Amino acid sequence: MKRILIALTILPAIVGAPALAQDHSAHGGAHSPASQAYMKAMKRMDADMSSMPMSGQPGVDFARMMIPHHQSAIDMAKAYLASGENDPTIRKIAEDVVASQEREIGELRDWLKSKGAQ
């Protein structure tokens, strides 16, 4: 077991640690402003969700975690809508995401408030 742990510890140095944490931005060329907004929304969601303390109450924790999750979807949908691309199918989905996720965030906040768990 000790040999396995040592191997796992030195493996990044052998294969080159940068290969394990690559910057993938070069794979698709330059990112569009919309793509950059998607990544920003996801990073914000990840930070908000990973730093959120858990209450131990499944419903409260679910509601609290879903708010930044839904907000990220809204931010990404709005970025698409602002992108200038006009695919009718994706535009409709993005518009539906904004409407439904904003409604659900309101419902989640109201429910949390009713539980005294804002």
Biopython code that builds the backbone (N, CA, C, O; Angstrom):
import numpy as np
from Bio.PDB.StructureBuilder import StructureBuilder

atoms = [
    (1, "MET", "N", (0.824, -1.191, 0.000)),
    (1, "MET", "CA", (0.000, 0.000, 0.000)),
    (1, "MET", "C", (0.866, 1.252, 0.000)),
    (1, "MET", "O", (0.565, 2.222, -0.696)),
    (2, "LYS", "N", (1.946, 1.230, 0.785)),
    (2, "LYS", "CA", (2.836, 2.377, 0.861)),
    (2, "LYS", "C", (3.445, 2.674, -0.507)),
    (2, "LYS", "O", (3.616, 3.840, -0.864)),
    (3, "ARG", "N", (3.773, 1.639, -1.274)),
    (3, "ARG", "CA", (4.343, 1.825, -2.605)),
    (3, "ARG", "C", (3.339, 2.493, -3.543)),
    (3, "ARG", "O", (3.711, 3.327, -4.368)),
    (4, "ILE", "N", (2.076, 2.124, -3.411)),
    (4, "ILE", "CA", (1.038, 2.724, -4.254)),
    (4, "ILE", "C", (0.923, 4.210, -3.938)),
    (4, "ILE", "O", (0.845, 5.030, -4.853)),
    (5, "LEU", "N", (0.911, 4.562, -2.669)),
    (5, "LEU", "CA", (0.810, 5.966, -2.284)),
    (5, "LEU", "C", (2.008, 6.767, -2.775)),
    (5, "LEU", "O", (1.858, 7.896, -3.243)),
    (6, "ILE", "N", (3.188, 6.184, -2.668)),
    (6, "ILE", "CA", (4.389, 6.869, -3.157)),
    (6, "ILE", "C", (4.296, 7.054, -4.671)),
    (6, "ILE", "O", (4.618, 8.121, -5.195)),
    (7, "ALA", "N", (3.858, 6.016, -5.360)),
    (7, "ALA", "CA", (3.727, 6.105, -6.819)),
    (7, "ALA", "C", (2.727, 7.185, -7.208)),
    (7, "ALA", "O", (2.968, 7.949, -8.142)),
    (8, "LEU", "N", (1.616, 7.250, -6.502)),
    (8, "LEU", "CA", (0.617, 8.265, -6.806)),
    (8, "LEU", "C", (1.128, 9.667, -6.487)),
    (8, "LEU", "O", (0.725, 10.637, -7.128)),
    (9, "THR", "N", (1.992, 9.772, -5.521)),
    (9, "THR", "CA", (2.553, 11.062, -5.142)),
    (9, "THR", "C", (3.554, 11.557, -6.171)),
    (9, "THR", "O", (3.588, 12.748, -6.479)),
    (10, "ILE", "N", (4.367, 10.657, -6.705)),
    (10, "ILE", "CA", (5.399, 11.101, -7.641)),
    (10, "ILE", "C", (4.972, 11.001, -9.099)),
    (10, "ILE", "O", (5.657, 11.530, -9.974)),
    (11, "LEU", "N", (3.862, 10.339, -9.377)),
    (11, "LEU", "CA", (3.411, 10.179, -10.758)),
    (11, "LEU", "C", (3.263, 11.511, -11.491)),
    (11, "LEU", "O", (3.706, 11.610, -12.636)),
    (12, "PRO", "N", (2.662, 12.543, -10.887)),
    (12, "PRO", "CA", (2.565, 13.811, -11.618)),
    (12, "PRO", "C", (3.921, 14.362, -12.040)),
    (12, "PRO", "O", (4.045, 14.943, -13.118)),
    (13, "ALA", "N", (4.923, 14.189, -11.212)),
    (13, "ALA", "CA", (6.258, 14.686, -11.566)),
    (13, "ALA", "C", (6.843, 13.903, -12.731)),
    (13, "ALA", "O", (7.569, 14.455, -13.558)),
    (14, "ILE", "N", (6.523, 12.605, -12.793)),
    (14, "ILE", "CA", (7.055, 11.758, -13.858)),
    (14, "ILE", "C", (6.404, 12.094, -15.193)),
    (14, "ILE", "O", (7.091, 12.258, -16.202)),
    (15, "VAL", "N", (5.067, 12.197, -15.197)),
    (15, "VAL", "CA", (4.358, 12.431, -16.459)),
    (15, "VAL", "C", (4.240, 13.903, -16.798)),
    (15, "VAL", "O", (3.878, 14.261, -17.918)),
    (16, "GLY", "N", (4.540, 14.747, -15.844)),
    (16, "GLY", "CA", (4.440, 16.188, -16.089)),
    (16, "GLY", "C", (3.143, 16.726, -15.551)),
    (16, "GLY", "O", (2.099, 16.573, -16.185)),
    (17, "ALA", "N", (3.182, 17.342, -14.416)),
    (17, "ALA", "CA", (1.981, 17.864, -13.766)),
    (17, "ALA", "C", (1.142, 18.757, -14.668)),
    (17, "ALA", "O", (-0.085, 18.708, -14.586)),
    (18, "PRO", "N", (1.756, 19.578, -15.532)),
    (18, "PRO", "CA", (0.909, 20.409, -16.383)),
    (18, "PRO", "C", (-0.055, 19.590, -17.239)),
    (18, "PRO", "O", (-1.132, 20.076, -17.584)),
    (19, "ALA", "N", (0.310, 18.370, -17.583)),
    (19, "ALA", "CA", (-0.585, 17.538, -18.388)),
    (19, "ALA", "C", (-1.838, 17.167, -17.614)),
    (19, "ALA", "O", (-2.871, 16.875, -18.216)),
    (20, "LEU", "N", (-1.762, 17.171, -16.292)),
    (20, "LEU", "CA", (-2.918, 16.807, -15.483)),
    (20, "LEU", "C", (-3.872, 17.977, -15.293)),
    (20, "LEU", "O", (-5.044, 17.765, -14.985)),
    (21, "ALA", "N", (-3.405, 19.183, -15.468)),
    (21, "ALA", "CA", (-4.239, 20.361, -15.278)),
    (21, "ALA", "C", (-4.075, 21.286, -16.476)),
    (21, "ALA", "O", (-3.623, 22.424, -16.352)),
    (22, "GLN", "N", (-4.449, 20.776, -17.616)),
    (22, "GLN", "CA", (-4.243, 21.520, -18.857)),
    (22, "GLN", "C", (-5.231, 22.670, -18.998)),
    (22, "GLN", "O", (-6.350, 22.626, -18.486)),
    (23, "ASP", "N", (-4.792, 23.676, -19.692)),
    (23, "ASP", "CA", (-5.661, 24.752, -20.121)),
    (23, "ASP", "C", (-6.226, 24.318, -21.473)),
    (23, "ASP", "O", (-5.483, 24.187, -22.446)),
    (24, "HIS", "N", (-7.517, 24.099, -21.532)),
    (24, "HIS", "CA", (-8.129, 23.592, -22.750)),
    (24, "HIS", "C", (-8.610, 24.692, -23.680)),
    (24, "HIS", "O", (-9.273, 24.407, -24.678)),
    (25, "SER", "N", (-8.293, 25.934, -23.377)),
    (25, "SER", "CA", (-8.800, 27.037, -24.184)),
    (25, "SER", "C", (-8.294, 26.997, -25.625)),
    (25, "SER", "O", (-8.968, 27.495, -26.526)),
    (26, "ALA", "N", (-7.140, 26.423, -25.852)),
    (26, "ALA", "CA", (-6.593, 26.392, -27.212)),
    (26, "ALA", "C", (-7.288, 25.367, -28.099)),
    (26, "ALA", "O", (-7.164, 25.435, -29.322)),
    (27, "HIS", "N", (-8.003, 24.435, -27.523)),
    (27, "HIS", "CA", (-8.616, 23.366, -28.314)),
    (27, "HIS", "C", (-9.709, 23.859, -29.246)),
    (27, "HIS", "O", (-9.879, 23.327, -30.344)),
    (28, "GLY", "N", (-10.451, 24.873, -28.814)),
    (28, "GLY", "CA", (-11.548, 25.333, -29.648)),
    (28, "GLY", "C", (-11.291, 26.705, -30.228)),
    (28, "GLY", "O", (-12.228, 27.342, -30.710)),
    (29, "GLY", "N", (-10.094, 27.173, -30.203)),
    (29, "GLY", "CA", (-9.803, 28.509, -30.687)),
    (29, "GLY", "C", (-10.250, 29.536, -29.664)),
    (29, "GLY", "O", (-10.424, 29.224, -28.485)),
    (30, "ALA", "N", (-10.432, 30.750, -30.123)),
    (30, "ALA", "CA", (-10.831, 31.838, -29.224)),
    (30, "ALA", "C", (-12.250, 31.600, -28.727)),
    (30, "ALA", "O", (-13.123, 31.152, -29.470)),
    (31, "HIS", "N", (-12.454, 31.907, -27.465)),
    (31, "HIS", "CA", (-13.794, 31.780, -26.900)),
    (31, "HIS", "C", (-14.613, 33.010, -27.264)),
    (31, "HIS", "O", (-14.101, 34.129, -27.281)),
    (32, "SER", "N", (-15.869, 32.792, -27.552)),
    (32, "SER", "CA", (-16.778, 33.900, -27.810)),
    (32, "SER", "C", (-17.123, 34.568, -26.480)),
    (32, "SER", "O", (-16.919, 33.975, -25.422)),
    (33, "PRO", "N", (-17.633, 35.770, -26.521)),
    (33, "PRO", "CA", (-18.095, 36.397, -25.277)),
    (33, "PRO", "C", (-19.146, 35.538, -24.566)),
    (33, "PRO", "O", (-19.177, 35.485, -23.337)),
    (34, "ALA", "N", (-19.993, 34.876, -25.326)),
    (34, "ALA", "CA", (-21.002, 34.004, -24.711)),
    (34, "ALA", "C", (-20.325, 32.838, -23.997)),
    (34, "ALA", "O", (-20.692, 32.504, -22.870)),
    (35, "SER", "N", (-19.342, 32.219, -24.644)),
    (35, "SER", "CA", (-18.623, 31.105, -24.017)),
    (35, "SER", "C", (-17.943, 31.551, -22.739)),
    (35, "SER", "O", (-17.954, 30.836, -21.736)),
    (36, "GLN", "N", (-17.353, 32.730, -22.778)),
    (36, "GLN", "CA", (-16.717, 33.267, -21.573)),
    (36, "GLN", "C", (-17.748, 33.490, -20.468)),
    (36, "GLN", "O", (-17.476, 33.227, -19.297)),
    (37, "ALA", "N", (-18.923, 33.972, -20.842)),
    (37, "ALA", "CA", (-19.994, 34.184, -19.857)),
    (37, "ALA", "C", (-20.479, 32.859, -19.278)),
    (37, "ALA", "O", (-20.795, 32.782, -18.090)),
    (38, "TYR", "N", (-20.541, 31.815, -20.104)),
    (38, "TYR", "CA", (-20.951, 30.494, -19.601)),
    (38, "TYR", "C", (-19.967, 30.013, -18.537)),
    (38, "TYR", "O", (-20.366, 29.539, -17.473)),
    (39, "MET", "N", (-18.682, 30.143, -18.839)),
    (39, "MET", "CA", (-17.663, 29.690, -17.891)),
    (39, "MET", "C", (-17.685, 30.516, -16.607)),
    (39, "MET", "O", (-17.522, 29.975, -15.514)),
    (40, "LYS", "N", (-17.886, 31.817, -16.742)),
    (40, "LYS", "CA", (-17.969, 32.689, -15.568)),
    (40, "LYS", "C", (-19.167, 32.282, -14.703)),
    (40, "LYS", "O", (-19.059, 32.222, -13.478)),
    (41, "ALA", "N", (-20.303, 32.005, -15.341)),
    (41, "ALA", "CA", (-21.499, 31.589, -14.608)),
    (41, "ALA", "C", (-21.263, 30.271, -13.875)),
    (41, "ALA", "O", (-21.683, 30.103, -12.730)),
    (42, "MET", "N", (-20.592, 29.344, -14.542)),
    (42, "MET", "CA", (-20.333, 28.046, -13.907)),
    (42, "MET", "C", (-19.356, 28.179, -12.743)),
    (42, "MET", "O", (-19.526, 27.529, -11.712)),
    (43, "LYS", "N", (-18.340, 29.014, -12.902)),
    (43, "LYS", "CA", (-17.376, 29.212, -11.816)),
    (43, "LYS", "C", (-18.054, 29.857, -10.608)),
    (43, "LYS", "O", (-17.801, 29.472, -9.466)),
    (44, "ARG", "N", (-18.917, 30.841, -10.870)),
    (44, "ARG", "CA", (-19.640, 31.488, -9.776)),
    (44, "ARG", "C", (-20.554, 30.476, -9.072)),
    (44, "ARG", "O", (-20.626, 30.445, -7.843)),
    (45, "MET", "N", (-21.250, 29.653, -9.860)),
    (45, "MET", "CA", (-22.125, 28.638, -9.285)),
    (45, "MET", "C", (-21.319, 27.669, -8.424)),
    (45, "MET", "O", (-21.706, 27.354, -7.298)),
    (46, "ASP", "N", (-20.208, 27.205, -8.959)),
    (46, "ASP", "CA", (-19.373, 26.257, -8.228)),
    (46, "ASP", "C", (-18.888, 26.862, -6.913)),
    (46, "ASP", "O", (-18.925, 26.207, -5.872)),
    (47, "ALA", "N", (-18.437, 28.104, -6.964)),
    (47, "ALA", "CA", (-17.960, 28.774, -5.748)),
    (47, "ALA", "C", (-19.096, 28.942, -4.738)),
    (47, "ALA", "O", (-18.921, 28.680, -3.548)),
    (48, "ASP", "N", (-20.247, 29.376, -5.218)),
    (48, "ASP", "CA", (-21.392, 29.584, -4.316)),
    (48, "ASP", "C", (-21.856, 28.273, -3.687)),
    (48, "ASP", "O", (-22.136, 28.218, -2.490)),
    (49, "MET", "N", (-21.935, 27.223, -4.497)),
    (49, "MET", "CA", (-22.425, 25.945, -3.989)),
    (49, "MET", "C", (-21.404, 25.268, -3.077)),
    (49, "MET", "O", (-21.780, 24.689, -2.057)),
    (50, "SER", "N", (-20.133, 25.331, -3.425)),
    (50, "SER", "CA", (-19.130, 24.630, -2.624)),
    (50, "SER", "C", (-18.842, 25.334, -1.300)),
    (50, "SER", "O", (-18.329, 24.711, -0.370)),
    (51, "SER", "N", (-19.164, 26.620, -1.203)),
    (51, "SER", "CA", (-18.920, 27.334, 0.054)),
    (51, "SER", "C", (-20.163, 27.404, 0.938)),
    (51, "SER", "O", (-20.107, 27.940, 2.044)),
    (52, "MET", "N", (-21.269, 26.873, 0.462)),
    (52, "MET", "CA", (-22.513, 26.954, 1.215)),
    (52, "MET", "C", (-22.512, 25.945, 2.360)),
    (52, "MET", "O", (-22.337, 24.747, 2.138)),
    (53, "PRO", "N", (-22.709, 26.437, 3.591)),
    (53, "PRO", "CA", (-22.766, 25.498, 4.713)),
    (53, "PRO", "C", (-24.057, 24.671, 4.659)),
    (53, "PRO", "O", (-25.120, 25.186, 4.314)),
    (54, "MET", "N", (-23.950, 23.422, 4.997)),
    (54, "MET", "CA", (-25.112, 22.538, 5.018)),
    (54, "MET", "C", (-25.791, 22.646, 6.389)),
    (54, "MET", "O", (-25.129, 22.704, 7.425)),
    (55, "SER", "N", (-27.117, 22.671, 6.365)),
    (55, "SER", "CA", (-27.898, 22.799, 7.590)),
    (55, "SER", "C", (-28.198, 21.441, 8.216)),
    (55, "SER", "O", (-28.520, 21.350, 9.401)),
    (56, "GLY", "N", (-28.092, 20.395, 7.415)),
    (56, "GLY", "CA", (-28.496, 19.071, 7.879)),
    (56, "GLY", "C", (-29.970, 18.797, 7.614)),
    (56, "GLY", "O", (-30.466, 17.707, 7.897)),
    (57, "GLN", "N", (-30.661, 19.784, 7.076)),
    (57, "GLN", "CA", (-32.077, 19.623, 6.723)),
    (57, "GLN", "C", (-32.146, 19.433, 5.208)),
    (57, "GLN", "O", (-31.885, 20.374, 4.458)),
    (58, "PRO", "N", (-32.494, 18.235, 4.750)),
    (58, "PRO", "CA", (-32.441, 17.965, 3.311)),
    (58, "PRO", "C", (-33.192, 18.965, 2.447)),
    (58, "PRO", "O", (-32.672, 19.392, 1.416)),
    (59, "GLY", "N", (-34.394, 19.346, 2.838)),
    (59, "GLY", "CA", (-35.162, 20.288, 2.025)),
    (59, "GLY", "C", (-34.521, 21.656, 1.965)),
    (59, "GLY", "O", (-34.441, 22.265, 0.898)),
    (60, "VAL", "N", (-34.064, 22.138, 3.104)),
    (60, "VAL", "CA", (-33.416, 23.452, 3.169)),
    (60, "VAL", "C", (-32.136, 23.445, 2.342)),
    (60, "VAL", "O", (-31.891, 24.362, 1.558)),
    (61, "ASP", "N", (-31.325, 22.414, 2.518)),
    (61, "ASP", "CA", (-30.069, 22.339, 1.777)),
    (61, "ASP", "C", (-30.324, 22.240, 0.276)),
    (61, "ASP", "O", (-29.625, 22.873, -0.515)),
    (62, "PHE", "N", (-31.314, 21.456, -0.116)),
    (62, "PHE", "CA", (-31.673, 21.338, -1.524)),
    (62, "PHE", "C", (-32.084, 22.697, -2.087)),
    (62, "PHE", "O", (-31.595, 23.114, -3.137)),
    (63, "ALA", "N", (-32.978, 23.379, -1.387)),
    (63, "ALA", "CA", (-33.466, 24.680, -1.862)),
    (63, "ALA", "C", (-32.325, 25.684, -1.971)),
    (63, "ALA", "O", (-32.215, 26.402, -2.965)),
    (64, "ARG", "N", (-31.486, 25.731, -0.955)),
    (64, "ARG", "CA", (-30.357, 26.674, -0.983)),
    (64, "ARG", "C", (-29.387, 26.367, -2.124)),
    (64, "ARG", "O", (-28.872, 27.283, -2.765)),
    (65, "MET", "N", (-29.142, 25.097, -2.376)),
    (65, "MET", "CA", (-28.204, 24.723, -3.433)),
    (65, "MET", "C", (-28.794, 24.952, -4.829)),
    (65, "MET", "O", (-28.069, 25.267, -5.773)),
    (66, "MET", "N", (-30.090, 24.794, -4.945)),
    (66, "MET", "CA", (-30.715, 24.960, -6.258)),
    (66, "MET", "C", (-30.736, 26.408, -6.712)),
    (66, "MET", "O", (-30.765, 26.669, -7.915)),
    (67, "ILE", "N", (-30.723, 27.357, -5.784)),
    (67, "ILE", "CA", (-30.770, 28.766, -6.184)),
    (67, "ILE", "C", (-29.550, 29.142, -7.025)),
    (67, "ILE", "O", (-29.735, 29.671, -8.121)),
    (68, "PRO", "N", (-28.313, 28.900, -6.578)),
    (68, "PRO", "CA", (-27.190, 29.239, -7.460)),
    (68, "PRO", "C", (-27.130, 28.360, -8.714)),
    (68, "PRO", "O", (-26.649, 28.794, -9.761)),
    (69, "HIS", "N", (-27.614, 27.142, -8.603)),
    (69, "HIS", "CA", (-27.663, 26.253, -9.771)),
    (69, "HIS", "C", (-28.582, 26.851, -10.836)),
    (69, "HIS", "O", (-28.215, 26.940, -12.008)),
    (70, "HIS", "N", (-29.780, 27.258, -10.415)),
    (70, "HIS", "CA", (-30.723, 27.870, -11.353)),
    (70, "HIS", "C", (-30.196, 29.210, -11.870)),
    (70, "HIS", "O", (-30.359, 29.528, -13.048)),
    (71, "GLN", "N", (-29.560, 30.004, -10.986)),
    (71, "GLN", "CA", (-29.049, 31.302, -11.412)),
    (71, "GLN", "C", (-27.994, 31.128, -12.497)),
    (71, "GLN", "O", (-27.918, 31.932, -13.427)),
    (72, "SER", "N", (-27.192, 30.096, -12.384)),
    (72, "SER", "CA", (-26.189, 29.822, -13.409)),
    (72, "SER", "C", (-26.857, 29.528, -14.751)),
    (72, "SER", "O", (-26.402, 30.001, -15.793)),
    (73, "ALA", "N", (-27.929, 28.751, -14.720)),
    (73, "ALA", "CA", (-28.650, 28.455, -15.963)),
    (73, "ALA", "C", (-29.228, 29.736, -16.561)),
    (73, "ALA", "O", (-29.189, 29.925, -17.777)),
    (74, "ILE", "N", (-29.760, 30.610, -15.719)),
    (74, "ILE", "CA", (-30.302, 31.884, -16.193)),
    (74, "ILE", "C", (-29.199, 32.722, -16.825)),
    (74, "ILE", "O", (-29.372, 33.271, -17.914)),
    (75, "ASP", "N", (-28.068, 32.816, -16.138)),
    (75, "ASP", "CA", (-26.953, 33.618, -16.655)),
    (75, "ASP", "C", (-26.473, 33.092, -18.000)),
    (75, "ASP", "O", (-26.176, 33.874, -18.904)),
    (76, "MET", "N", (-26.394, 31.766, -18.137)),
    (76, "MET", "CA", (-25.955, 31.189, -19.409)),
    (76, "MET", "C", (-26.985, 31.424, -20.504)),
    (76, "MET", "O", (-26.626, 31.739, -21.639)),
    (77, "ALA", "N", (-28.264, 31.273, -20.170)),
    (77, "ALA", "CA", (-29.317, 31.499, -21.162)),
    (77, "ALA", "C", (-29.319, 32.961, -21.626)),
    (77, "ALA", "O", (-29.471, 33.241, -22.815)),
    (78, "LYS", "N", (-29.150, 33.879, -20.686)),
    (78, "LYS", "CA", (-29.111, 35.300, -21.054)),
    (78, "LYS", "C", (-27.877, 35.602, -21.912)),
    (78, "LYS", "O", (-27.943, 36.422, -22.828)),
    (79, "ALA", "N", (-26.771, 34.950, -21.619)),
    (79, "ALA", "CA", (-25.573, 35.147, -22.438)),
    (79, "ALA", "C", (-25.827, 34.665, -23.864)),
    (79, "ALA", "O", (-25.402, 35.310, -24.823)),
    (80, "TYR", "N", (-26.514, 33.539, -24.007)),
    (80, "TYR", "CA", (-26.842, 33.070, -25.352)),
    (80, "TYR", "C", (-27.741, 34.096, -26.051)),
    (80, "TYR", "O", (-27.492, 34.468, -27.198)),
    (81, "LEU", "N", (-28.784, 34.549, -25.351)),
    (81, "LEU", "CA", (-29.724, 35.484, -25.952)),
    (81, "LEU", "C", (-29.035, 36.785, -26.375)),
    (81, "LEU", "O", (-29.440, 37.413, -27.353)),
    (82, "ALA", "N", (-28.013, 37.182, -25.652)),
    (82, "ALA", "CA", (-27.281, 38.404, -25.977)),
    (82, "ALA", "C", (-26.203, 38.175, -27.034)),
    (82, "ALA", "O", (-25.587, 39.129, -27.509)),
    (83, "SER", "N", (-25.976, 36.933, -27.399)),
    (83, "SER", "CA", (-24.863, 36.608, -28.301)),
    (83, "SER", "C", (-25.075, 37.052, -29.741)),
    (83, "SER", "O", (-24.115, 37.184, -30.501)),
    (84, "GLY", "N", (-26.308, 37.279, -30.112)),
    (84, "GLY", "CA", (-26.581, 37.646, -31.494)),
    (84, "GLY", "C", (-26.904, 36.454, -32.377)),
    (84, "GLY", "O", (-27.423, 36.625, -33.480)),
    (85, "GLU", "N", (-26.604, 35.253, -31.910)),
    (85, "GLU", "CA", (-26.974, 34.057, -32.670)),
    (85, "GLU", "C", (-28.479, 33.890, -32.537)),
    (85, "GLU", "O", (-29.053, 34.183, -31.489)),
    (86, "ASN", "N", (-29.105, 33.428, -33.585)),
    (86, "ASN", "CA", (-30.564, 33.365, -33.541)),
    (86, "ASN", "C", (-31.085, 32.027, -34.035)),
    (86, "ASN", "O", (-31.908, 31.974, -34.949)),
    (87, "ASP", "N", (-30.608, 30.947, -33.432)),
    (87, "ASP", "CA", (-31.174, 29.637, -33.737)),
    (87, "ASP", "C", (-32.525, 29.567, -33.025)),
    (87, "ASP", "O", (-32.570, 29.695, -31.801)),
    (88, "PRO", "N", (-33.607, 29.372, -33.740)),
    (88, "PRO", "CA", (-34.933, 29.425, -33.123)),
    (88, "PRO", "C", (-35.129, 28.391, -32.002)),
    (88, "PRO", "O", (-35.775, 28.685, -30.996)),
    (89, "THR", "N", (-34.587, 27.217, -32.171)),
    (89, "THR", "CA", (-34.749, 26.174, -31.150)),
    (89, "THR", "C", (-34.009, 26.549, -29.875)),
    (89, "THR", "O", (-34.573, 26.481, -28.784)),
    (90, "ILE", "N", (-32.741, 26.946, -30.010)),
    (90, "ILE", "CA", (-31.948, 27.288, -28.829)),
    (90, "ILE", "C", (-32.474, 28.577, -28.200)),
    (90, "ILE", "O", (-32.490, 28.694, -26.974)),
    (91, "ARG", "N", (-32.904, 29.545, -29.011)),
    (91, "ARG", "CA", (-33.479, 30.782, -28.473)),
    (91, "ARG", "C", (-34.700, 30.460, -27.612)),
    (91, "ARG", "O", (-34.838, 30.995, -26.512)),
    (92, "LYS", "N", (-35.579, 29.599, -28.097)),
    (92, "LYS", "CA", (-36.797, 29.224, -27.345)),
    (92, "LYS", "C", (-36.414, 28.540, -26.045)),
    (92, "LYS", "O", (-36.976, 28.845, -24.994)),
    (93, "ILE", "N", (-35.465, 27.621, -26.107)),
    (93, "ILE", "CA", (-35.021, 26.938, -24.891)),
    (93, "ILE", "C", (-34.444, 27.947, -23.903)),
    (93, "ILE", "O", (-34.762, 27.905, -22.715)),
    (94, "ALA", "N", (-33.600, 28.850, -24.387)),
    (94, "ALA", "CA", (-32.989, 29.853, -23.505)),
    (94, "ALA", "C", (-34.057, 30.737, -22.866)),
    (94, "ALA", "O", (-33.991, 31.026, -21.671)),
    (95, "GLU", "N", (-35.027, 31.163, -23.649)),
    (95, "GLU", "CA", (-36.112, 31.983, -23.096)),
    (95, "GLU", "C", (-36.904, 31.206, -22.046)),
    (95, "GLU", "O", (-37.256, 31.750, -20.999)),
    (96, "ASP", "N", (-37.182, 29.938, -22.329)),
    (96, "ASP", "CA", (-37.901, 29.092, -21.370)),
    (96, "ASP", "C", (-37.085, 28.882, -20.099)),
    (96, "ASP", "O", (-37.644, 28.873, -19.002)),
    (97, "VAL", "N", (-35.765, 28.714, -20.234)),
    (97, "VAL", "CA", (-34.897, 28.539, -19.069)),
    (97, "VAL", "C", (-34.978, 29.777, -18.181)),
    (97, "VAL", "O", (-35.150, 29.660, -16.968)),
    (98, "VAL", "N", (-34.856, 30.951, -18.770)),
    (98, "VAL", "CA", (-34.920, 32.182, -17.976)),
    (98, "VAL", "C", (-36.246, 32.254, -17.222)),
    (98, "VAL", "O", (-36.258, 32.484, -16.013)),
    (99, "ALA", "N", (-37.351, 32.063, -17.917)),
    (99, "ALA", "CA", (-38.668, 32.188, -17.290)),
    (99, "ALA", "C", (-38.880, 31.147, -16.193)),
    (99, "ALA", "O", (-39.307, 31.479, -15.087)),
    (100, "SER", "N", (-38.580, 29.894, -16.505)),
    (100, "SER", "CA", (-38.862, 28.833, -15.529)),
    (100, "SER", "C", (-37.921, 28.880, -14.329)),
    (100, "SER", "O", (-38.345, 28.664, -13.194)),
    (101, "GLN", "N", (-36.642, 29.162, -14.582)),
    (101, "GLN", "CA", (-35.683, 29.162, -13.484)),
    (101, "GLN", "C", (-35.870, 30.387, -12.576)),
    (101, "GLN", "O", (-35.669, 30.290, -11.366)),
    (102, "GLU", "N", (-36.252, 31.534, -13.147)),
    (102, "GLU", "CA", (-36.552, 32.696, -12.312)),
    (102, "GLU", "C", (-37.764, 32.409, -11.435)),
    (102, "GLU", "O", (-37.782, 32.761, -10.255)),
    (103, "ARG", "N", (-38.782, 31.768, -12.017)),
    (103, "ARG", "CA", (-39.974, 31.411, -11.244)),
    (103, "ARG", "C", (-39.603, 30.453, -10.112)),
    (103, "ARG", "O", (-40.045, 30.631, -8.977)),
    (104, "GLU", "N", (-38.795, 29.440, -10.418)),
    (104, "GLU", "CA", (-38.414, 28.467, -9.403)),
    (104, "GLU", "C", (-37.541, 29.077, -8.310)),
    (104, "GLU", "O", (-37.671, 28.707, -7.143)),
    (105, "ILE", "N", (-36.662, 29.997, -8.663)),
    (105, "ILE", "CA", (-35.860, 30.674, -7.634)),
    (105, "ILE", "C", (-36.796, 31.420, -6.680)),
    (105, "ILE", "O", (-36.609, 31.380, -5.464)),
    (106, "GLY", "N", (-37.785, 32.088, -7.227)),
    (106, "GLY", "CA", (-38.772, 32.775, -6.380)),
    (106, "GLY", "C", (-39.497, 31.805, -5.458)),
    (106, "GLY", "O", (-39.692, 32.095, -4.278)),
    (107, "GLU", "N", (-39.894, 30.664, -5.987)),
    (107, "GLU", "CA", (-40.573, 29.654, -5.180)),
    (107, "GLU", "C", (-39.655, 29.105, -4.090)),
    (107, "GLU", "O", (-40.082, 28.915, -2.951)),
    (108, "LEU", "N", (-38.405, 28.853, -4.439)),
    (108, "LEU", "CA", (-37.441, 28.338, -3.461)),
    (108, "LEU", "C", (-37.204, 29.359, -2.350)),
    (108, "LEU", "O", (-37.162, 28.998, -1.174)),
    (109, "ARG", "N", (-37.051, 30.627, -2.717)),
    (109, "ARG", "CA", (-36.844, 31.679, -1.703)),
    (109, "ARG", "C", (-38.064, 31.817, -0.809)),
    (109, "ARG", "O", (-37.927, 31.966, 0.405)),
    (110, "ASP", "N", (-39.259, 31.769, -1.394)),
    (110, "ASP", "CA", (-40.483, 31.842, -0.591)),
    (110, "ASP", "C", (-40.567, 30.661, 0.374)),
    (110, "ASP", "O", (-40.930, 30.829, 1.538)),
    (111, "TRP", "N", (-40.231, 29.473, -0.112)),
    (111, "TRP", "CA", (-40.286, 28.281, 0.741)),
    (111, "TRP", "C", (-39.277, 28.395, 1.877)),
    (111, "TRP", "O", (-39.598, 28.093, 3.026)),
    (112, "LEU", "N", (-38.058, 28.828, 1.561)),
    (112, "LEU", "CA", (-37.034, 28.998, 2.601)),
    (112, "LEU", "C", (-37.496, 30.028, 3.635)),
    (112, "LEU", "O", (-37.315, 29.835, 4.837)),
    (113, "LYS", "N", (-38.086, 31.110, 3.161)),
    (113, "LYS", "CA", (-38.581, 32.147, 4.078)),
    (113, "LYS", "C", (-39.665, 31.573, 4.989)),
    (113, "LYS", "O", (-39.701, 31.882, 6.180)),
    (114, "SER", "N", (-40.544, 30.743, 4.438)),
    (114, "SER", "CA", (-41.623, 30.147, 5.245)),
    (114, "SER", "C", (-41.072, 29.202, 6.310)),
    (114, "SER", "O", (-41.725, 28.957, 7.325)),
    (115, "LYS", "N", (-39.882, 28.679, 6.081)),
    (115, "LYS", "CA", (-39.235, 27.773, 7.032)),
    (115, "LYS", "C", (-38.286, 28.523, 7.963)),
    (115, "LYS", "O", (-37.666, 27.920, 8.838)),
    (116, "GLY", "N", (-38.171, 29.843, 7.775)),
    (116, "GLY", "CA", (-37.235, 30.627, 8.570)),
    (116, "GLY", "C", (-35.793, 30.290, 8.267)),
    (116, "GLY", "O", (-34.924, 30.408, 9.130)),
    (117, "ALA", "N", (-35.540, 29.870, 7.038)),
    (117, "ALA", "CA", (-34.200, 29.377, 6.671)),
    (117, "ALA", "C", (-33.614, 30.119, 5.478)),
    (117, "ALA", "O", (-32.890, 29.524, 4.680)),
    (118, "GLN", "N", (-33.905, 31.371, 5.346)),
    (118, "GLN", "CA", (-33.445, 32.124, 4.190)),
    (118, "GLN", "C", (-31.994, 31.913, 3.997)),
    (118, "GLN", "O", (-31.408, 32.466, 3.067)),
]
sb = StructureBuilder()
sb.init_structure("model")
sb.init_model(0)
sb.init_chain("A")
sb.init_seg("    ")
for serial, (resi, resn, name, xyz) in enumerate(atoms, 1):
    if name == "N":
        sb.init_residue(resn, " ", resi, " ")
    sb.init_atom(name, np.array(xyz, "f"), 0.0, 1.0, " ", f" {name:<3s}", serial, name[0])
structure = sb.get_structure()
